Amino acid sequence: MLTSLRPVICTSRLEESREFYIQLFGFKVTHETAWYVGLGRPGPPPRELALLDDTHPALPGPWRRPLRTARLTLEVEGGKGELERIAACGGPAAGRCRGGAGSPVGNDLFVTDPSGVLIHVVALR
């Protein structure tokens, strides 16, 4: 039986990615070294995400490179106001914002993190 799931993003932009997930989504650092950042959000169930320096020898040789393609879907509380806060992120550490009020669904948007991971943000009603 599966007891936990922790996506790990291999990145060449560890610090920027760390700040992105902390500032935009409220993650807290649960463990940190020079090459790894564990992030968590409390609550039932707990939510976890990890960031790994893409050059670290913990990765087998052929996989020591930045993540090329991934998409995460993150559900947030706070409705349209929370989406507007995320869409207004601006600056290189926040990635690029897309979607927002022009989204066909109206309650979601897409942002990219500093490593280029596509994040589909869905506002819960």
Secondary structure, 3 states (H helix, E strand, C coil): CCCCCCCEEEECCHHHHHHHHHHHHCCEEEEECCCEEEEEECCCCCEEEEEEECCCCCCCHHHCCCCCCCEEEEEECCHHHHHHHHHCCCCHHHCCEEEHHHCCCCCEEEEECCCCCEEEEEECC
